[in-house]
Structure formats: structure tokens, C-alpha cells
Amino acid sequence: MNSGDYTRETHALREQNFFQNTHSALDEYLARGQAVLGDLGQQREMLKGTQKRLYSVANTLGVSGDTIRMIERRAKQDKWIFGAGVIVFFVFCWAVLHFFG
């Protein structure tokens, strides 16, 4: 076996180790993402319940329906603003990676 074969084998082994490490890291990131998504779903349900209780308390205290509808409309607007911000953020990240990466 000459030194050229040894060098190729060493390079191939290092490359294989790199890909295994990358694969493991990606699996870990995906698992974390799934866990975060599950946690966000649970938080959403909890917040929905809290929102219903707050509306009930507000009605009991005499807050008008118009005020509650105004708050709901504002929450919907905030949701759209947040969604647009997320899209802008991902486009920015893509542009940075595409042009500078």
C-alpha cells in the first residue's frame, strides 16, 4: 500500500466522520425544533383558556363589547405584523447566507 492510498483513505475517513457529526447535529436541531413547536402549542392552548377567562371577567366587570372587539381586532393586527416580521427575518437570513455565505 503506497502513501497515496493511505492519504485517500484518511481523507475519506475524515469526510465520513464529518458527515456523521453533521447528521447528528441536524438530528439534534430537528428534535429541539419539534420540542419547541410542541411547547408553543401547549402555551397557545393555555393562553386561549386565559383569554376566555379574562373576557369573562371583563364582561362581569362591565367592560363593553366594543372595547373587547377593539382589543380582539388589535390582537389580530399584531398577529399579522408578527407574521410579516417573521417573513422579513427569514428573507434577510436567506439573503445574508446567499450573498455572504
N, CA, C and O atoms as a DFTB+ gen file, in Angstrom:
404 C
 N C O
     1  1       0.851      -1.161       0.000
     2  2       0.000       0.000       0.000
     3  2       0.904       1.233       0.000
     4  3       1.773       1.380       0.859
     5  1       0.688       2.102      -0.962
     6  2       1.536       3.288      -1.016
     7  2       0.899       4.436      -0.242
     8  3      -0.248       4.347       0.197
     9  1       1.655       5.503      -0.083
    10  2       1.199       6.619       0.757
    11  2      -0.008       7.331       0.143
    12  3      -0.792       7.937       0.873
    13  1      -0.174       7.271      -1.172
    14  2      -1.332       7.897      -1.824
    15  2      -2.629       7.240      -1.405
    16  3      -3.626       7.921      -1.162
    17  1      -2.621       5.896      -1.318
    18  2      -3.818       5.184      -0.870
    19  2      -4.131       5.518       0.584
    20  3      -5.291       5.707       0.949
    21  1      -3.091       5.591       1.410
    22  2      -3.285       5.907       2.829
    23  2      -3.886       7.303       2.985
    24  3      -4.775       7.518       3.810
    25  1      -3.395       8.242       2.193
    26  2      -3.900       9.611       2.261
    27  2      -5.358       9.664       1.825
    28  3      -6.163      10.359       2.445
    29  1      -5.707       8.943       0.773
    30  2      -7.095       8.911       0.306
    31  2      -8.005       8.285       1.353
    32  3      -9.105       8.774       1.610
    33  1      -7.534       7.203       1.950
    34  2      -8.343       6.537       2.976
    35  2      -8.529       7.441       4.194
    36  3      -9.619       7.515       4.762
    37  1      -7.470       8.116       4.583
    38  2      -7.560       9.032       5.719
    39  2      -8.537      10.162       5.415
    40  3      -9.362      10.531       6.250
    41  1      -8.428      10.701       4.209
    42  2      -9.333      11.777       3.808
    43  2     -10.779      11.279       3.775
    44  3     -11.687      11.967       4.241
    45  1     -10.987      10.097       3.231
    46  2     -12.339       9.533       3.168
    47  2     -12.894       9.283       4.567
    48  3     -14.076       9.515       4.817
    49  1     -12.051       8.815       5.473
    50  2     -12.492       8.579       6.844
    51  2     -12.855       9.891       7.538
    52  3     -13.872       9.969       8.228
    53  1     -12.034      10.913       7.359
    54  2     -12.342      12.222       7.947
    55  2     -13.641      12.787       7.374
    56  3     -14.452      13.368       8.095
    57  1     -13.822      12.606       6.071
    58  2     -15.043      13.086       5.426
    59  2     -16.265      12.354       5.976
    60  3     -17.297      12.968       6.246
    61  1     -16.140      11.045       6.140
    62  2     -17.241      10.256       6.685
    63  2     -17.559      10.692       8.116
    64  3     -18.730      10.819       8.474
    65  1     -16.542      10.920       8.929
    66  2     -16.754      11.391      10.303
    67  2     -17.430      12.759      10.324
    68  3     -18.312      13.015      11.143
    69  1     -17.010      13.626       9.419
    70  2     -17.622      14.949       9.323
    71  2     -19.104      14.836       8.997
    72  3     -19.934      15.499       9.620
    73  1     -19.436      13.995       8.018
    74  2     -20.842      13.828       7.642
    75  2     -21.652      13.200       8.769
    76  3     -22.812      13.561       8.970
    77  1     -21.064      12.273       9.496
    78  2     -21.773      11.674      10.630
    79  2     -22.034      12.720      11.713
    80  3     -23.128      12.778      12.275
    81  1     -21.033      13.538      12.001
    82  2     -21.205      14.595      13.001
    83  2     -22.261      15.611      12.559
    84  3     -23.080      16.059      13.362
    85  1     -22.231      15.964      11.277
    86  2     -23.215      16.900      10.743
    87  2     -24.612      16.312      10.824
    88  3     -25.561      16.995      11.208
    89  1     -24.734      15.042      10.463
    90  2     -26.029      14.362      10.522
    91  2     -26.555      14.338      11.958
    92  3     -27.738      14.589      12.192
    93  1     -25.696      14.042      12.900
    94  2     -26.100      14.015      14.312
    95  2     -26.542      15.401      14.783
    96  3     -27.541      15.538      15.489
    97  1     -25.793      16.417      14.388
    98  2     -26.143      17.785      14.787
    99  2     -27.490      18.196      14.195
   100  3     -28.305      18.815      14.879
   101  1     -27.726      17.854      12.931
   102  2     -29.005      18.189      12.306
   103  2     -30.156      17.458      12.978
   104  3     -31.225      18.034      13.181
   105  1     -29.947      16.192      13.325
   106  2     -30.981      15.448      14.049
   107  2     -31.297      16.112      15.385
   108  3     -32.457      16.201      15.786
   109  1     -30.257      16.573      16.066
   110  2     -30.452      17.246      17.354
   111  2     -31.226      18.551      17.171
   112  3     -32.119      18.857      17.961
   113  1     -30.888      19.325      16.132
   114  2     -31.599      20.573      15.867
   115  2     -33.066      20.302      15.557
   116  3     -33.948      21.018      16.032
   117  1     -33.326      19.265      14.757
   118  2     -34.713      18.929      14.432
   119  2     -35.486      18.511      15.677
   120  3     -36.643      18.892      15.853
   121  1     -34.852      17.735      16.532
   122  2     -35.517      17.304      17.768
   123  2     -35.826      18.512      18.655
   124  3     -36.907      18.600      19.238
   125  1     -34.882      19.431      18.750
   126  2     -35.124      20.648      19.541
   127  2     -36.268      21.457      18.947
   128  3     -37.129      21.956      19.671
   129  1     -36.270      21.582      17.624
   130  2     -37.335      22.328      16.951
   131  2     -38.701      21.709      17.195
   132  3     -39.677      22.419      17.437
   133  1     -38.770      20.377      17.130
   134  2     -40.038      19.699      17.393
   135  2     -40.478      19.908      18.832
   136  3     -41.666      20.097      19.096
   137  1     -39.538      19.875      19.761
   138  2     -39.877      20.095      21.172
   139  2     -40.389      21.519      21.384
   140  3     -41.363      21.734      22.104
   141  1     -39.732      22.481      20.758
   142  2     -40.160      23.878      20.884
   143  2     -41.548      24.059      20.281
   144  3     -42.391      24.751      20.853
   145  1     -41.788      23.437      19.125
   146  2     -43.094      23.540      18.487
   147  2     -44.180      22.947      19.378
   148  3     -45.264      23.519      19.498
   149  1     -43.899      21.815      19.998
   150  2     -44.856      21.213      20.921
   151  2     -45.127      22.117      22.109
   152  3     -46.274      22.273      22.529
   153  1     -44.071      22.713      22.653
   154  2     -44.232      23.635      23.782
   155  2     -45.059      24.859      23.387
   156  3     -45.890      25.332      24.162
   157  1     -44.824      25.365      22.178
   158  2     -45.596      26.518      21.719
   159  2     -47.073      26.174      21.575
   160  3     -47.936      26.997      21.881
   161  1     -47.366      24.968      21.116
   162  2     -48.759      24.536      21.011
   163  2     -49.427      24.480      22.370
   164  3     -50.573      24.902      22.523
   165  1     -48.708      23.959      23.360
   166  2     -49.261      23.901      24.717
   167  2     -49.475      25.306      25.277
   168  3     -50.490      25.578      25.918
   169  1     -48.526      26.183      25.035
   170  2     -48.654      27.557      25.521
   171  2     -49.834      28.260      24.859
   172  3     -50.545      29.038      25.496
   173  1     -50.033      27.977      23.575
   174  2     -51.151      28.593      22.855
   175  2     -52.478      28.184      23.476
   176  3     -53.354      29.021      23.692
   177  1     -52.621      26.899      23.761
   178  2     -53.857      26.425      24.382
   179  2     -54.055      27.056      25.759
   180  3     -55.168      27.440      26.118
   181  1     -52.984      27.157      26.516
   182  2     -53.074      27.767      27.843
   183  2     -53.483      29.238      27.731
   184  3     -54.319      29.719      28.496
   185  1     -52.886      29.944      26.770
   186  2     -53.216      31.358      26.592
   187  2     -54.645      31.551      26.096
   188  3     -55.303      32.525      26.461
   189  1     -55.128      30.625      25.264
   190  2     -56.522      30.707      24.817
   191  2     -57.468      30.595      26.004
   192  3     -58.432      31.353      26.114
   193  1     -57.188      29.651      26.888
   194  2     -58.015      29.493      28.085
   195  2     -57.971      30.730      28.963
   196  3     -58.993      31.167      29.491
   197  1     -56.779      31.289      29.114
   198  2     -56.625      32.510      29.911
   199  2     -57.389      33.665      29.277
   200  3     -58.018      34.461      29.975
   201  1     -57.332      33.750      27.956
   202  2     -58.042      34.812      27.250
   203  2     -59.550      34.695      27.481
   204  3     -60.221      35.698      27.722
   205  1     -60.074      33.486      27.409
   206  2     -61.512      33.292      27.637
   207  2     -61.895      33.704      29.052
   208  3     -62.925      34.344      29.265
   209  1     -61.060      33.333      30.015
   210  2     -61.357      33.717      31.402
   211  2     -61.292      35.238      31.578
   212  3     -62.115      35.816      32.288
   213  1     -60.319      35.883      30.937
   214  2     -60.217      37.342      31.035
   215  2     -61.425      38.028      30.409
   216  3     -61.930      39.011      30.952
   217  1     -61.892      37.515      29.266
   218  2     -63.083      38.091      28.642
   219  2     -64.296      37.920      29.547
   220  3     -65.135      38.814      29.655
   221  1     -64.376      36.783      30.182
   222  2     -65.481      36.533      31.106
   223  2     -65.433      37.510      32.279
   224  3     -66.454      38.080      32.665
   225  1     -64.247      37.698      32.837
   226  2     -64.088      38.645      33.946
   227  2     -64.392      40.060      33.478
   228  3     -65.040      40.824      34.193
   229  1     -63.927      40.417      32.274
   230  2     -64.172      41.761      31.744
   231  2     -65.668      41.993      31.568
   232  3     -66.173      43.066      31.896
   233  1     -66.376      40.996      31.054
   234  2     -67.826      41.133      30.907
   235  2     -68.495      41.271      32.264
   236  3     -69.436      42.047      32.427
   237  1     -68.010      40.521      33.224
   238  2     -68.571      40.606      34.573
   239  2     -68.358      41.995      35.159
   240  3     -69.230      42.520      35.852
   241  1     -67.210      42.587      34.885
   242  2     -66.902      43.914      35.421
   243  2     -67.562      45.034      34.625
   244  3     -67.504      46.197      35.024
   245  1     -68.180      44.696      33.516
   246  2     -68.915      45.699      32.762
   247  2     -68.144      46.343      31.632
   248  3     -68.544      47.405      31.156
   249  1     -67.052      45.744      31.184
   250  2     -66.328      46.279      30.032
   251  2     -67.214      46.057      28.815
   252  3     -67.752      44.966      28.628
   253  1     -67.367      47.073      27.999
   254  2     -68.296      46.989      26.876
   255  2     -67.802      46.028      25.804
   256  3     -66.607      45.753      25.688
   257  1     -68.748      45.529      25.031
   258  2     -68.432      44.629      23.922
   259  2     -67.579      45.310      22.874
   260  3     -66.733      44.672      22.247
   261  1     -67.799      46.621      22.675
   262  2     -66.988      47.361      21.699
   263  2     -65.517      47.369      22.099
   264  3     -64.636      47.223      21.252
   265  1     -65.260      47.537      23.374
   266  2     -63.874      47.540      23.857
   267  2     -63.234      46.177      23.649
   268  3     -62.075      46.084      23.242
   269  1     -63.981      45.128      23.926
   270  2     -63.448      43.777      23.734
   271  2     -63.183      43.517      22.258
   272  3     -62.152      42.943      21.908
   273  1     -64.112      43.939      21.379
   274  2     -63.901      43.759      19.933
   275  2     -62.690      44.557      19.449
   276  3     -61.948      44.092      18.584
   277  1     -62.488      45.752      20.001
   278  2     -61.330      46.562      19.632
   279  2     -60.035      45.845      20.046
   280  3     -59.053      45.849      19.304
   281  1     -60.045      45.242      21.217
   282  2     -58.868      44.500      21.679
   283  2     -58.615      43.297      20.782
   284  3     -57.468      43.016      20.433
   285  1     -59.678      42.580      20.404
   286  2     -59.523      41.424      19.516
   287  2     -58.984      41.841      18.158
   288  3     -58.125      41.168      17.589
   289  1     -59.498      42.966      17.636
   290  2     -59.026      43.460      16.339
   291  2     -57.545      43.826      16.420
   292  3     -56.778      43.538      15.501
   293  1     -57.154      44.452      17.509
   294  2     -55.745      44.822      17.692
   295  2     -54.872      43.573      17.788
   296  3     -53.767      43.545      17.246
   297  1     -55.360      42.544      18.471
   298  2     -54.606      41.290      18.578
   299  2     -54.421      40.663      17.200
   300  3     -53.357      40.122      16.899
   301  1     -55.451      40.735      16.366
   302  2     -55.346      40.186      15.008
   303  2     -54.328      40.983      14.194
   304  3     -53.530      40.405      13.456
   305  1     -54.358      42.309      14.329
   306  2     -53.378      43.143      13.623
   307  2     -51.962      42.823      14.088
   308  3     -51.036      42.740      13.280
   309  1     -51.804      42.646      15.388
   310  2     -50.484      42.301      15.925
   311  2     -50.001      40.970      15.374
   312  3     -48.811      40.796      15.111
   313  1     -50.921      40.032      15.198
   314  2     -50.557      38.726      14.649
   315  2     -50.047      38.873      13.212
   316  3     -49.066      38.231      12.836
   317  1     -50.702      39.709      12.412
   318  2     -50.258      39.937      11.037
   319  2     -48.897      40.642      11.007
   320  3     -48.036      40.313      10.191
   321  1     -48.720      41.595      11.889
   322  2     -47.431      42.294      11.962
   323  2     -46.327      41.323      12.345
   324  3     -45.239      41.362      11.769
   325  1     -46.595      40.450      13.312
   326  2     -45.611      39.450      13.714
   327  2     -45.284      38.518      12.546
   328  3     -44.115      38.222      12.298
   329  1     -46.316      38.052      11.825
   330  2     -46.093      37.168      10.677
   331  2     -45.240      37.840       9.608
   332  3     -44.333      37.222       9.051
   333  1     -45.531      39.101       9.326
   334  2     -44.730      39.835       8.343
   335  2     -43.295      39.979       8.826
   336  3     -42.358      39.866       8.035
   337  1     -43.116      40.227      10.115
   338  2     -41.764      40.333      10.671
   339  2     -40.991      39.035      10.546
   340  3     -39.796      39.045      10.253
   341  1     -41.670      37.911      10.769
   342  2     -41.021      36.603      10.631
   343  2     -40.582      36.387       9.193
   344  3     -39.469      35.926       8.941
   345  1     -41.459      36.719       8.245
   346  2     -41.116      36.549       6.829
   347  2     -39.928      37.433       6.458
   348  3     -39.000      36.975       5.791
   349  1     -39.947      38.682       6.880
   350  2     -38.830      39.596       6.590
   351  2     -37.541      39.060       7.203
   352  3     -36.484      39.122       6.576
   353  1     -37.622      38.538       8.417
   354  2     -36.441      37.983       9.079
   355  2     -35.855      36.821       8.280
   356  3     -34.643      36.760       8.075
   357  1     -36.711      35.894       7.825
   358  2     -36.204      34.748       7.079
   359  2     -35.649      35.165       5.717
   360  3     -34.653      34.606       5.259
   361  1     -36.278      36.134       5.073
   362  2     -35.746      36.635       3.798
   363  2     -34.380      37.276       4.037
   364  3     -33.459      37.082       3.244
   365  1     -34.245      38.029       5.112
   366  2     -32.961      38.645       5.451
   367  2     -31.900      37.572       5.704
   368  3     -30.782      37.672       5.197
   369  1     -32.246      36.547       6.486
   370  2     -31.289      35.458       6.760
   371  2     -30.880      34.767       5.470
   372  3     -29.702      34.476       5.265
   373  1     -31.855      34.503       4.594
   374  2     -31.542      33.860       3.317
   375  2     -30.600      34.748       2.508
   376  3     -29.624      34.262       1.936
   377  1     -30.892      36.055       2.462
   378  2     -30.053      36.967       1.679
   379  2     -28.631      36.999       2.220
   380  3     -27.673      36.989       1.448
   381  1     -28.488      37.036       3.531
   382  2     -27.146      37.050       4.122
   383  2     -26.412      35.772       3.768
   384  3     -25.252      35.816       3.358
   385  1     -27.072      34.633       3.922
   386  2     -26.419      33.359       3.606
   387  2     -26.136      33.227       2.113
   388  3     -25.102      32.689       1.718
   389  1     -27.051      33.716       1.291
   390  2     -26.892      33.587      -0.160
   391  2     -25.768      34.477      -0.690
   392  3     -24.962      34.042      -1.512
   393  1     -25.717      35.714      -0.220
   394  2     -24.756      36.656      -0.771
   395  2     -23.427      36.691      -0.022
   396  3     -22.402      37.032      -0.613
   397  1     -23.424      36.347       1.260
   398  2     -22.189      36.403       2.034
   399  2     -21.691      35.034       2.458
   400  3     -20.572      34.908       2.956
   401  1     -22.514      34.001       2.266
   402  2     -22.134      32.662       2.725
   403  2     -21.453      31.948       1.691
   404  3     -21.055      30.800       1.891
